[in-house]
Amino acid sequence: MKKQRVRVKPTGKQRRAAKAAEAVEQKGLSRRNLLLKLRNYSLAAAVLGGGAYIAVAKVQDAMAEVDLSRIGDGIPTVVQIHDPQCS
């Protein structure tokens, strides 16, 4: 005769843990998925932050180039302007 397994009923704590694990699995929030999302969002934030930093730097450079009040630092100065499109 084959030996039969005795089925042990889980305790209340084990049942609650199993239900919580099922709920997490249904939502797709496993630890691995959470870490992957965290990595992806961190990389996206770094890329967007770097792009914004570069854009701000370019705008500041353009504004500094157009600012003619910096020429001469308050001393009267003669400026010769050349327009390559004017014949």
TIKEDO-559632 format. One record per residue: x, y, z of N, C-alpha, C in turn; residue in one letter. Coordinates in steps of 0.1 Angstrom, whole numbers, plus 5000, padded with zeros to 4 digits. Example, Ala and Ser with C-alpha at 12.3 -4.5 7.8 and 13.67 -1.06 7.14 Angstrom:
# TIKEDO-559632
513249435078512349555078513249675078A 512849785071513749895071512950005079S 
//
This chain:
# TIKEDO-559632
500849885000500050005000500950135000M 500550224992501350344990501050445002K 502150505007502050595018501450725014K 500450775020499750895016500351015024Q 500351125018500851245025499751295034R 500251355045499251415054499251565050V 498151615048497951755044497851835057R 498751925058498752015070498052145067V 497152185075496452305072497352425075K 497452525067498252645070497652725081P 498552785089498152875100497553005094T 496953075103496353205099497353295093G 498553305099499653395094500053345079K 500153215077500553165064499453195054Q 498253185058497153215048497153365044R 497353445054497353595051498553625042R 499653565044500853585036500553535022A 499953425020499653365007498653465000A 497653515007496653605001497353734996K 498253785005498953905001499853884989A 500453764988501353734977500553724964A 499353664965498453654953497953794949E 497653874958497254014954498354084947A 499554074952500654144946500954084932V 500853954931501053894918499953934908E 498753954912497653994903497954134898Q 498454224907498754364903500054374895K 500854274895502154274888503154354895G 503154364908504054444916505054344924L 505754264917506654184923507954264926S 508854214934510054294937510854314925R 510954214916511654234904511054344895R 509754344893509154444885509354584892N 509254594905509454724911510854774909L 511854684910513254734908513454774894L 512854704884512954734870512354874867L 511154894873510555024871511355134878K 511855114889512755214896513955244888L 514555144882515755164873515355244861R 514255214854513855274842513455424845N 512755454856512355584859513555674863Y 514555604870515755684873516555724861S 516655624851517455664839516655764831L 515355764831514555864824514756004830A 514756004843514956134850516356184848A 517356104847518656144845518856204831A 518256134821518356184807517556314805V 516356324811515656444810516256564817L 516856534829517556634836518756684829G 519556594823520656634815520256714803G 519256674796518756754785518356894789G 517656904800517157034804518357124808A 519457064814520657134818521357194806Y 521457104795522057154783521257264776I 519957244776519057354770519257484777A 519257474791519357604798520757664796V 521757584795523057634793523157704779A 522557644769522557704755521757844755K 520657844762519857974763520658084770V 521358044781522158144788523358194780Q 523958104772525058144763524558244753D 523358214747522858294737522458434742A 521958434754521558564760522858644764M 523858584768525158654771525758704758A 525558634747526158684735525458804729E 524158814732523358924727523459054736V 523859034748523959144758525059234754D 524759354748525759444744526159544755L 525559534766525959624778527259574784S 527659464781528959404787530159464779R 529959514767531059564759531659694766I 532859694769533559804775533359824790G 532459754796532259764811532059914815D 531259984808530860124812531760234806G 532860194800533760284793533260304779I 533160424774532760444760533660364750P 532960294741533760204733533160214719T 533960204708533560204695533460054690V 532260014684532059884680531759884665V 532559804658532259784643531559654641Q 530359664634529559554632529559514617I 529759384614529859344601528759244598H 527859274588526859174584527159104572D 527458974572527858904560526758904549P 525558924552524458924542524259054535Q 524959164540524759294534525859314523C 525559354511526559364501527259494501S 
//
